Amino acid sequence: MTFKKDIKQSWINLIKVFSYKKFRIITWITALIFFGILYYLMVSTVANNSLKIAIMMSGVNFIYLTVLLITIMSILFGIYLSLVVFKFSFINTKKGGVFGFFGGIIGAFGVGCPTCGAFLFGLIGAPLALMYFPFKGLEIQILGILLLIVSIFFITKSMNGNCRINKKLKTFK
């Protein structure tokens, strides 16, 4: 198959999985929880955990872009996790991708106030590490998003040609 056909088939598989309410619910609950965690990490090192203070210290555009990237990362992580649940539940396999979990973790490292210190970098002894990146950690978040997109593509691509999917899913509608 060509790359274009792989993308089209992956999109079709993704639509099939999300035609079931169970996986849409898993996606949105996971996305909301992950967003809450990432938002907390963003403001956890700022005085009083205040978004207003974070905006004053880092700038409006930086915070808006960070919140947008956190939102995208949360939704992608929710999609990824629901695909993993789908794959383990209905396609009897023990193999799972780890790119998505790494994408979520790497993206979480990029969340934080560059001048106050990032919470996760602080745990490994480098709280002001984001200050040394050219885009103050936004590039780490984008890397996390790219890893999540790649992992979603590979999971949906691995569902091709599996005849057992439709028979088992009829009971879960």
Backbone hydrogen bonds, N-H to C=O, Kabsch-Sander energy under -0.5 kcal/mol:
donor,donor_aa,acceptor,acceptor_aa,energy
6,D,2,T,-2.4
7,I,3,F,-2.3
8,K,4,K,-2.1
9,Q,5,K,-2.7
10,S,6,D,-2.5
11,W,7,I,-2.3
12,I,8,K,-2.1
13,N,9,Q,-2.5
14,L,10,S,-2.4
15,I,11,W,-2.3
16,K,12,I,-2.2
17,V,13,N,-2.3
18,F,14,L,-2.3
19,S,16,K,-0.9
20,Y,17,V,-1.2
23,F,20,Y,-0.8
24,R,20,Y,-1.4
25,I,21,K,-2.5
26,I,22,K,-2.0
27,T,23,F,-2.0
28,W,24,R,-2.3
29,I,25,I,-2.6
30,T,26,I,-2.3
31,A,27,T,-2.6
32,L,28,W,-2.3
33,I,29,I,-2.3
34,F,30,T,-2.9
35,F,31,A,-2.5
36,G,32,L,-2.3
37,I,33,I,-2.2
38,L,34,F,-2.7
39,Y,35,F,-3.0
40,Y,36,G,-2.2
41,L,37,I,-2.3
42,M,38,L,-1.8
43,V,39,Y,-1.8
44,S,40,Y,-1.5
46,V,43,V,-1.1
49,N,46,V,-2.2
50,S,47,A,-1.4
54,A,50,S,-1.7
55,I,51,L,-2.3
56,M,52,K,-1.9
57,M,53,I,-2.1
58,S,54,A,-2.6
59,G,55,I,-2.1
63,I,59,G,-1.9
64,Y,60,V,-2.8
65,L,61,N,-2.5
66,T,62,F,-2.3
67,V,63,I,-2.8
68,L,64,Y,-2.4
69,L,65,L,-2.6
70,I,66,T,-2.5
71,T,67,V,-2.3
72,I,68,L,-2.5
73,M,69,L,-2.7
74,S,70,I,-2.4
75,I,71,T,-2.3
76,L,72,I,-2.5
77,F,73,M,-2.4
78,G,74,S,-2.2
79,I,75,I,-2.4
80,Y,76,L,-2.8
81,L,77,F,-2.7
82,S,78,G,-2.2
83,L,79,I,-2.1
84,V,80,Y,-2.1
85,V,81,L,-2.4
86,F,82,S,-2.4
87,K,83,L,-2.8
88,F,84,V,-2.5
89,S,85,V,-2.1
90,F,86,F,-2.8
91,I,86,F,-0.7
91,I,87,K,-1.2
92,N,90,F,-0.7
93,T,91,I,-1.2
102,F,98,V,-2.4
103,G,99,F,-2.8
104,G,100,G,-2.4
105,I,101,F,-2.3
106,I,102,F,-3.2
107,G,103,G,-2.4
108,A,104,G,-1.7
109,F,105,I,-1.4
110,G,106,I,-0.9
110,G,107,G,-0.7
111,V,108,A,-1.1
113,C,117,G,-0.7
117,G,113,C,-2.6
118,A,127,P,-2.5
119,F,41,L,-0.6
122,G,118,A,-1.9
123,L,119,F,-1.2
124,I,120,L,-0.7
124,I,121,F,-0.6
125,G,122,G,-1.2
126,A,121,F,-2.9
129,A,126,A,-1.7
131,M,128,L,-1.4
132,Y,129,A,-1.4
133,F,130,L,-1.0
136,K,133,F,-1.4
138,L,135,F,-1.5
141,Q,137,G,-1.5
142,I,138,L,-2.3
143,L,139,E,-1.9
144,G,140,I,-2.1
145,I,141,Q,-2.2
146,L,142,I,-2.5
147,L,143,L,-2.4
148,L,144,G,-2.0
149,I,145,I,-2.4
150,V,146,L,-2.5
151,S,147,L,-2.3
152,I,148,L,-2.4
153,F,149,I,-2.3
154,F,150,V,-2.4
155,I,151,S,-2.3
156,T,152,I,-2.4
157,K,153,F,-2.4
158,S,154,F,-1.8
159,M,156,T,-0.8
160,N,157,K,-1.5
162,N,159,M,-1.3
163,C,161,G,-0.9
165,I,162,N,-0.9
167,K,163,C,-0.6
168,K,164,R,-1.8
169,L,165,I,-2.1
170,K,166,N,-1.0
171,T,168,K,-1.0
172,F,169,L,-1.8
173,K,170,K,-0.7
